[in-house]
Amino acid sequence: MSTAGPLIELRAVRKRYNVGLPSEVEVLHGIDWQVARGEFVALIGPSGSGKSTLLNIVGLLERLTSGSYHLLGEPVQDMDDQALTLMRRRALGFVFQFHHLLPAFTALENVTLPALMTEGRVSAAQRERARELLAAVGLAQAMGKRPGELSGGMQQRVAIARALVQNPPLVLADEPTGNLDTAASDAVFALLRQIHDERGTAFVIVTHDPRLARRCDRLVELVDGRIDRDEPIRGEGTAPSEPR
């Protein structure tokens, strides 16, 4: 992977569904977007604006219809499925609104799952890294517990540790606090900021919560499949205007 240039670079990206059919619809209309290494970005917009589609394209979960997408300097739109899977595993971490932990696995086993899926086994070093990450997210005493024994906020912390276990340069978080109460939401978001500050991990966070969006460093608003606003945030409570 190249270490020069932006982490994410999209040029004239369009996404259509049902191409060639009477029901064809275009969801993204020529997106130009860059994210630098180590940025902490909020992606906002009304329902149906294309946020999830854009995040899925950035996360290599969906293919763009036209345009170009470079991730870590590599043109991923030209990769076959196997190459995309390998790129996804080594470049990206994911945190979703629903934690998607396996209920029969302990917290430690859930965090080591990416290594198990990638290599078919979990090494002693990988298990130790999982322990370190769980300790870093405040779950040193809960490694042997299963998801049903943890609160919602604790479950999401396990999911965050799992997203970081492969040490990705970019974490994509889709409404990571959407199912949490205010106190747990604040704690999880503070953890994401801490990880960003300590590790230099880049984050792109989809959120409907303007209070959390203002705590990011950059605000990108998507409206009707186009970037309507892209601006730095000058600190909590001092955004140029309330996220619409």
For each residue, the residues with C-beta under 8 A, 3 or more apart:
1: 72 73 74 91
2: 5 72 73 74
3: 72 73
4: 73
5: 2 9 70 73
6: 9 34 35 36 37 70
7: 35 36 37 39 71 72 169 170 202
8: 33 34 35 58 69 70 71 170 204
9: 5 6 33 34 68 69 70
10: 13 31 32 33 34 57 58 67 68 69
11: 32 67 68 69
12: 30 31 32 66 67 68
13: 10 28 30 31 32 33 57 64 66 67 68 69
14: 26 28 29 30 31 64 65 66 67
15: 26 27 28 50 53 57 62 64 65
16: 19 24 25 26 27 65
17: 24 25 27
18: 21 23 24 25
19: 16 24 65
20: 24
21: 18 24
22:
23: 18
24: 16 17 18 19 20 21
25: 16 17 18
26: 14 15 16 29 65 225
27: 15 16 17 50 53 225
28: 13 14 15 31 50 53 54 57 64 225
29: 14 26 224 225 226
30: 12 13 14 67 226
31: 10 12 13 14 28 54 67 225 226 227
32: 10 11 12 13 227
33: 8 9 10 13 220 227 230
34: 6 8 9 10
35: 6 7 8 39 41 170 202 204
36: 6 7 39 202
37: 6 7 169 200 202
38: 196 200 201 202
39: 7 35 36 202 203 217 218
40: 193 196 202 203 205 216 217 218
41: 35 202 203 204 205 216 217 218 219 220
42: 205 206 207 212 213 216 218 219 220 233 243
43: 51 54 55 204 205 206 207 220 221 222
44: 51 206 207 208 210 213 219 220 221 222 243 244
45: 49 50 51 221 222 223 228
46: 49 223 244
47:
48:
49: 45 46 222 223 224 225
50: 15 27 28 45 53 54 222 224 225
51: 43 44 45 54 55 206 222
52: 55 56 174 206
53: 15 27 28 50 56 57 62
54: 28 31 43 50 51 57 58 222
55: 43 51 52 58 59 172 174 204 206
56: 52 53 59 61 62
57: 10 13 15 28 53 54 60 61 62 63 64 69
58: 8 10 54 55 69 71 172 204
59: 55 56 88 92 94 172
60: 57 71 76 84 87 88 92
61: 56 57 88
62: 15 53 56 57
63: 57 77
64: 13 14 15 28 57 67 69 77
65: 14 15 16 19 26
66: 12 13 14
67: 10 11 12 13 14 30 31 64 77
68: 9 10 11 12 13 75 77
69: 8 9 10 11 13 57 58 64 75 76 77
70: 5 6 8 9 73 74 75 76
71: 7 8 58 60 74 76 87 91
72: 1 2 3 7 91 169
73: 1 2 3 4 5 70
74: 1 2 70 71 79 87
75: 68 69 70 78 79
76: 60 69 70 71 79 84 87
77: 63 64 67 68 69
78: 75
79: 74 75 76 83 84 87
80: 83 84
81: 84 85
82: 85 86
83: 79 80 86 87
84: 60 76 79 80 81 87 88
85: 81 82 88 89
86: 82 83 89 90
87: 60 71 74 76 79 83 84 90 91 92
88: 59 60 61 84 85 91 92
89: 85 86 92 114 118 166
90: 86 87 166 168
91: 1 71 72 87 88 168 169 170
92: 59 60 87 88 89 168 170 171 172
93: 162 163 164 166 168 170 171 172 201
94: 59 163 171 172 173 174
95: 156 159 160 163 171 172 173 174 176
96: 99 100 159 173 174 175 176
97: 174 175 176 178 179
98: 179
99: 96 147 155 156 158 159
100: 96 159
101: 105 107 110 147 155 158 159 162
102: 105 109 110 113 147
103: 146 147 148
104: 146
105: 101 102 109 110 113 146 147
106: 109 110 143 144 145 146
107: 101 110 111 134 139 142 143 144 145 146 147 150 158 161
108: 111 112 127 130 131 134 143 144
109: 102 105 106 112 113
110: 101 102 105 106 107 113 147 158 159 162
111: 107 108 130 133 134 158 161 162 165
112: 108 109 115 116 122 126 127 130 165
113: 102 105 109 110 116 117 162
114: 89 117 118 162 165 166
115: 112 118 119 121 122 123 126 130 165 166
116: 112 113 119 120 121 122
117: 113 114
118: 89 114 115 166
119: 115 116 122 123
120: 116
121: 115 116
122: 112 115 116 119 126 127
123: 115 119 126 127
124: 127 128
125: 128 129
126: 112 115 122 123 129 130 165
127: 108 112 122 123 124 130 131
128: 124 125 131 132
129: 125 126 132 133 165
130: 108 111 112 115 126 127 133 134 161 165
131: 108 127 128 134 135 140 143
132: 128 129 135 136
133: 111 129 130 136 137 161 164 165
134: 107 108 111 130 131 137 139 140 142 143 158 161
135: 131 132 138 139 140
136: 132 133 161 195
137: 133 134 157 158 160 161 191
138: 135 157 191
139: 107 134 135 142 143 154 157 158 161
140: 131 134 135 143
141:
142: 107 134 139 145 149 150 154
143: 106 107 108 131 134 139 140
144: 106 107 108
145: 106 107 142 149 150
146: 103 104 105 106 107 149 150
147: 99 101 102 103 105 107 110 150 155 158
148: 103
149: 142 145 146
150: 107 142 145 146 147 154 155 158
151: 154 155 184
152: 155 156 179 180 181 184
153: 156 157 180 183 184 187 188
154: 139 142 150 151 157 158
155: 99 101 147 150 151 152 158 159
156: 95 99 152 153 159 160 176 177 179 180 184 188
157: 137 138 139 153 154 160 161 188 191
158: 99 101 107 110 111 134 137 139 147 150 154 155 161 162
159: 95 96 99 100 101 110 155 156 162 163 176
160: 95 137 156 157 163 164 176 188 191 192 195
161: 107 111 130 133 134 136 137 139 157 158 164 165
162: 93 101 110 111 113 114 158 159 165
163: 93 94 95 159 160 168 171
164: 93 133 160 161 167 168 171 195 199 201
165: 111 112 114 115 126 129 130 133 161 162
166: 89 90 93 114 115 118
167: 164
168: 90 91 92 93 163 164 171 201
169: 7 37 72 91 201 202
170: 7 8 35 91 92 93 201 202 203 204
171: 92 93 94 95 163 164 168 192 195 201 202 203 204
172: 55 58 59 92 93 94 95 203 204
173: 94 95 96 176 192 203 204 205 206
174: 52 55 94 95 96 97 206
175: 96 97 178 206 207 208
176: 95 96 97 156 159 160 173 188 189 192 205 207
177: 156 180 184 185 188 189 207 209 212
178: 97 175 207 208
179: 97 98 152 156
180: 152 153 156 177 184 185 188
181: 152 184 185
182: 185 186
183: 153 186 187
184: 151 152 153 156 177 180 181 187 188
185: 177 180 181 182 188 189 209 212
186: 182 183 189 190
187: 153 183 184 190 191
188: 153 156 157 160 176 177 180 184 185 191 192
189: 176 177 185 186 192 193 212 215
190: 186 187 193 194
191: 137 138 157 160 187 188 194 195
192: 160 171 173 176 188 189 195 196 203 205
193: 40 189 190 196 197 215
194: 190 191 197 198
195: 136 160 164 171 191 192 198 199 201
196: 38 40 192 193 199 200 201 202 203
197: 193 194
198: 194 195
199: 164 195 196
200: 37 38 196
201: 38 93 164 168 169 170 171 195 196
202: 7 35 36 37 38 39 40 41 169 170 171 196
203: 39 40 41 170 171 172 173 192 196 216
204: 8 35 41 43 55 58 170 171 172 173
205: 40 41 42 43 173 176 192 212 216
206: 42 43 44 51 52 55 173 174 175
207: 42 43 44 175 176 177 178 212 213
208: 44 175 178
209: 177 185 212 213
210: 44 213 214 242 243
211: 214 215
212: 42 177 185 189 205 207 209 215 216
213: 42 44 207 209 210 216 219 233 239 243
214: 210 211 219 233 236 237 238 239 243
215: 189 193 211 212 233 236
216: 40 41 42 203 205 212 213 219 233
217: 39 40 41 232 233
218: 39 40 41 42 230 231 232 233
219: 41 42 44 213 214 216 229 230 231 232 233 239 243
220: 33 41 42 43 44 227 229 230
221: 43 44 45 227 228 229 230 243 244
222: 43 44 45 49 50 51 54 225 226 227 228
223: 45 46 49 226 228 244
224: 29 49 50
225: 26 27 28 29 31 49 50 222
226: 29 30 31 222 223
227: 31 32 33 220 221 222 230
228: 45 221 222 223
229: 219 220 221 244
230: 33 218 219 220 221 227
231: 218 219 240
232: 217 218 219
233: 42 213 214 215 216 217 218 219 238 239 240
234: 238 239 240
235: 238
236: 214 215
237: 214
238: 214 233 234 235
239: 213 214 219 233 234 242 243
240: 231 233 234
241: 244
242: 210 239
243: 42 44 210 213 214 219 221 239
244: 44 46 221 223 229 241
